Amino acid sequence: MRHSPPLVTLAFATLFGCGRYADFTLPAPGPAEDIIYKVSAVSPPLVGRGAPGAWDSSDVLNPSVVVWRGFYLNLYSGFDGRTWRTGAAISPDGERWEKLGPVLAPDPASWEGDYIAANGSAFQFGHGLLYWYQAGRPPRIGLAESDDGRTWRKRDAPVMGTGPRGSWDERAAADPYVAAFGDFFYMYYLGQDRANRQMIGLARSRDGVAWTKLRASPVLEPGGPGEFDERGAGEPAVWAASGWYWMLYTGRDSGERRRIGLAKSRDGVSWAKLGVIFAGGNPENRNAWNREVVCDPTVLHQGREVRVWYGGGDVARPDERIDGQIGMFTLMAEPAR
């Protein structure tokens, strides 16, 4: 079982925390095995849009799934055409989901504004839950805590902000994915520069509140002309297995079609792209619910199996109104040949 870093008070973290930027890598993940991952099962949509007028009537995307008190808990993003909120759903098996309704909404009187409090990353910590989420304009990352998965306490200020002028994340810090390895939380997140290029960077924290950004970020950049991720790389999900760190990420092409790519690393900083691992439905099939977009992966890893919940849609748009729903596929590790 992974060791979770201790959560401490904001005052303690501010007083004794590390500097804003540093050089670091993730802990060594053990002896490397020569394996590959293959998609072994693909589900139909598991969480659909709500009825007309509902808080999630336009799009259902960005799942974040954890095992919680004997159930699977999914904190996902719902859009009604105006506002993105975080909702909760529970399941006995990760496939049959019961919606519990919205649990987090943006606060117009705070730094969050009125557009979004969603696109987050959930983490079970002791008897409670932590949830890092995107809000504000420009997008930044906040933190909420809960004892029951329904009632949440937000921090008063973002825990992760944008970078300085001219930096790779000057215009956005968004779509966090948080995991714990060794004595630290590690956050992989999407950053956007002034040319609107989307890239993935890394930060670490001992408490989940005070974050130190990797000086060498971004750790994953867009691909070259004609590649599936030429317009951007984002929405990461990371796990450790067989002596490697693995990353699923969303790549967007020049036509705003999105597919999920796979990359691997020995240190969590230097990544080798392995290409598209999941492309969704055939674009020529007009009935395929995910023919234009697959995005927002979240993972639960056990043994040689990785369960992946993701968002999908049938409209190639950069952000919303894609007829978003949530599905699942499974990755199985096999010896490389």
C-alpha positions, 0 to 999 in steps of 0.5 A: 500500500502506498504511504500517504504524506501527512496533511498539516495546517496551512500555517505550518506549511507556509512557515516550513515549506520548500521554495516555489521551484526545485529540482526533483524526481519521483522515487525509484519505482523498482526493477524495470520489467519489459511490459506493454499495455493493451486495451482488453475491454471497453464499456458503453457509456456508464454515466450519462447526461442529466435531463434537460435543465439539470446541472449536468444536462449538457456534458458529463466529463472528467471522472475521478474515481476512488474506492471509498467505504466499500464503494467506488466514488466518482467525483465528476464534472457536469455542465448545464450550458453555463456552469461547470460543477462537481457531482458525485456518483457511487457504484458497487463495482465501478460500472453501475453508477448512482448519481448523488447530485452536485457537491461542489459549485463555484463561488462568485464572491471568491477567487473562483468566479462563476464558471467552474469548480470541477475537473478535479482529482480525488484522493482518499486520506485517512478517514476523509477525502481530498479533492484538488479542482480547477476554478477561476479565470485564469484557471488555477487549482483549489483544494476541498476536504470532506469527511463524507464525500458530500459536504466539502470545505474549500480552502480560501485561496488556490493552492496552485497558481499560474506561472510568471510572465513568459512561462509555460503555465502563464495562462493556466494551471488546470486539470490536476492529477494527484498521487502519493509516492514515498513521502510526497504528493505529486501533482501532474497538471495542465499548463498553458502558455501565451501561445495557447499551447497546452503542456503537462507539468509537475509539482510536489507537496508534503501536505497537499497544500503548499506545492513546489513546482518542478523547475524543469517543467513541462515534462510532456509537450505537444507533438509535431505537425500531424501528430495526434497531440500536435495542439496540446497534451493534458489531463494526465493520470499517473501510476507505478507498475513493473518498475515504471511510471506510466501516464495516460494523457489527452492529446488534441489534434489540429481538428480538435479531435482528442485521443488518449496517449500512453507514456512511460518514465523511470523517474516521473520527469523524463517521459517517453511517448508510446503513441495512442492507446485508446482512440474511442469509436470510429469517426465514420460511425455516426452512432458512436458516442465517443467518435470525436473525443476521448479525454480526462482519464482516471485510473485504479491500478491493481496487479497487471490490470488498470481500470480507466474511466474517461470522458467521451463525446461525439462533437470535436470541440475544445472544451464543452458541448461535446455531448459528454458522457463517461465510459470505461476501458481496461488495460492489461499488462503483457510481456513485451515481445 
